[in-house]
């Protein structure tokens, strides 16, 4: 199978590679969401040593910088309550944590969640966190530019491998909300 974006030697439907996905991601791919056909979730096997965006893009295609999205976990605090959420922005952007995120969550303070919290709560590896398979009830804040992409490269839940999914399919994930101004071009 040929991947719709980037230059990858090893691409296949994610449903055929459940053994390479973390349990929450494998479960979400198996269950599906929003009427997205399973064959539209593509897994590309990649070297974890080049998982970071700059090196990854250099190796697999410069076009991926505009077609890749990073998923980060944030913590919004108000009083004694903490709300965890995930944010998805294109790789060339940064998340507006103190503006768009804080406002959307109704938090007094917002910050990136500590690594231990992000990994422990999602069941995914740091550096591979993906919006597919997030804990039930979590808000998933998505920058409109992500949803507008025909195909988007995202994490797979582990540092080995990535997923390629239609942008509209990401907007159909449970808890997804399109948030204007979430991604700030950096």
matplotlib code that plots the C-alpha trace (Angstrom):
import matplotlib.pyplot as plt

x = [0.0, 1.2, 0.7, -1.3, 1.3, 5.0, 7.5, 7.1, 8.3, 5.9, 2.2, -0.9, -4.4, -4.0, -6.6, -4.0, -1.4, -3.2, -0.2, 1.9, -0.5, -0.9, -4.1, -6.2, -5.3, -5.9, -9.3, -10.3, -9.2, -11.2, -14.3, -14.1, -15.8, -18.0, -18.6, -14.9, -14.1, -11.4, -9.3, -8.9, -6.7, -3.3, -0.3, 3.2, 6.0, 8.8, 12.0, 11.5, 15.0, 13.7, 10.2, 10.8, 9.2, 12.3, 14.2, 11.1, 10.2, 13.8, 13.7, 10.1, 9.3, 9.3, 5.6, 4.9, 5.7, 2.5, 0.6, 1.7, 0.0, 1.2, -1.1, -0.2, -1.9, -2.8, -4.1, -6.5, -6.9, -9.7, -9.9, -8.9, -10.1, -7.9, -9.3, -7.1, -7.6, -5.7, -4.8, -4.1, -2.2, -0.2, 3.5, 4.6, 2.4, 2.4, -0.6, -2.0, -2.2, -2.6, -5.2, -7.4, -7.0, -7.5, -10.5, -12.1, -11.6, -12.8, -9.6, -7.9, -4.5, -3.5, -0.2, 1.2, 0.5, 3.5, 5.0, 4.1, 0.5, 0.2, 1.6, -0.2, -3.6, -3.5, -1.8, 0.5, 4.2, 5.5, 6.3, 3.7, 0.5, -2.4, -5.9, -7.2, -8.0, -7.9, -9.7, -13.5, -14.8, -11.6, -12.0, -10.0, -9.3, -8.5, -7.1, -9.3, -6.2, -5.9, -9.4, -9.0, -6.1, -7.1, -4.6, -2.8, 0.1, -0.3, 1.2, 0.2, 0.3, 4.0, 7.2, 7.3, 5.0, 2.6, -1.0, -2.3, -5.9, -8.2, -8.5, -12.3, -12.0, -10.0, -12.8, -15.3, -13.4, -15.2, -14.9, -13.5, -14.1, -12.7, -11.1, -10.2, -6.8, -5.7, -2.6, -0.2, 2.2, 5.7]
y = [0.0, 3.5, 6.2, 9.2, 11.7, 11.5, 8.9, 5.6, 2.1, 0.3, 1.4, -0.6, -0.2, 0.4, -2.4, -4.8, -3.6, -3.6, -5.4, -2.3, 0.1, 0.8, -0.8, 2.4, 3.2, -0.3, -0.3, 3.0, 1.8, -1.4, 0.3, 3.2, 6.5, 9.0, 6.7, 6.8, 3.7, 1.6, 1.5, 5.3, 5.0, 4.1, 3.0, 3.7, 1.8, 4.2, 4.3, 5.6, 7.2, 9.7, 10.3, 14.0, 16.3, 17.9, 14.7, 12.8, 15.4, 15.5, 11.7, 11.2, 14.3, 18.1, 18.2, 16.5, 19.7, 21.2, 17.9, 16.6, 17.4, 17.2, 16.1, 17.5, 17.0, 20.1, 20.6, 23.4, 24.4, 26.3, 26.3, 22.8, 21.1, 20.0, 19.2, 17.3, 17.8, 17.1, 19.7, 19.0, 21.6, 21.4, 20.7, 24.1, 25.7, 25.9, 25.5, 28.8, 27.3, 30.6, 32.0, 29.6, 26.6, 28.4, 30.2, 27.1, 25.0, 27.9, 27.5, 30.2, 28.6, 26.2, 24.5, 21.4, 18.4, 16.7, 13.8, 11.3, 12.5, 12.5, 9.0, 7.5, 8.9, 8.2, 4.8, 6.0, 6.7, 10.2, 11.5, 9.3, 10.6, 10.7, 12.0, 8.5, 6.5, 9.3, 8.7, 8.9, 12.4, 14.3, 17.4, 17.2, 20.7, 20.8, 23.8, 24.3, 24.0, 20.3, 19.5, 21.2, 19.0, 16.2, 13.8, 14.4, 12.5, 12.0, 9.8, 6.2, 6.0, 4.8, 6.4, 3.6, 4.3, 7.0, 7.2, 9.0, 10.0, 12.4, 15.7, 15.5, 12.1, 13.8, 16.4, 13.5, 11.9, 11.7, 14.9, 16.9, 20.6, 22.9, 25.9, 29.0, 30.3, 27.1, 26.8, 29.8, 29.6, 29.5]
z = [0.0, -0.8, 1.9, 0.6, 1.9, 2.7, 1.5, 3.5, 2.6, 4.9, 5.0, 5.7, 7.2, 10.9, 11.5, 10.1, 12.6, 15.9, 17.5, 16.8, 18.5, 22.2, 23.7, 23.8, 20.2, 19.0, 20.7, 19.1, 15.6, 16.0, 17.3, 14.7, 15.1, 13.2, 10.3, 9.3, 7.2, 8.9, 5.7, 6.0, 9.1, 7.8, 9.8, 8.6, 10.4, 11.3, 13.2, 16.8, 16.7, 14.1, 15.7, 16.4, 13.9, 12.3, 11.8, 10.7, 8.1, 6.7, 6.3, 5.0, 3.1, 3.6, 2.7, 6.0, 8.0, 6.7, 7.0, 10.4, 13.6, 17.2, 20.0, 23.5, 26.8, 28.8, 32.4, 33.1, 36.7, 38.4, 42.2, 43.2, 40.1, 37.2, 33.7, 31.4, 27.6, 24.4, 21.8, 18.2, 16.0, 12.8, 13.5, 12.4, 15.1, 18.8, 21.1, 22.6, 26.1, 28.0, 25.5, 23.5, 25.8, 29.1, 27.7, 26.2, 29.4, 31.6, 33.6, 35.6, 34.7, 32.0, 31.3, 29.6, 31.7, 33.3, 31.2, 33.9, 33.9, 30.1, 29.7, 32.7, 31.8, 28.1, 28.2, 25.4, 25.0, 25.4, 21.9, 20.3, 22.0, 19.5, 19.6, 18.7, 21.8, 24.4, 27.7, 27.6, 28.5, 27.6, 25.5, 22.3, 21.0, 17.3, 15.3, 12.2, 10.0, 11.1, 10.2, 6.8, 5.7, 3.3, 5.1, 8.4, 9.9, 13.7, 16.4, 16.8, 20.6, 20.5, 19.2, 16.6, 13.8, 12.8, 11.6, 8.5, 8.8, 6.9, 8.8, 8.8, 10.5, 13.3, 13.8, 14.2, 17.1, 20.5, 22.4, 19.4, 19.3, 16.6, 18.4, 16.4, 17.3, 19.0, 16.8, 16.6, 13.8, 15.3]

ax = plt.figure().add_subplot(projection="3d")
ax.plot(x, y, z, "-o")
ax.set_aspect("equal")
plt.show()
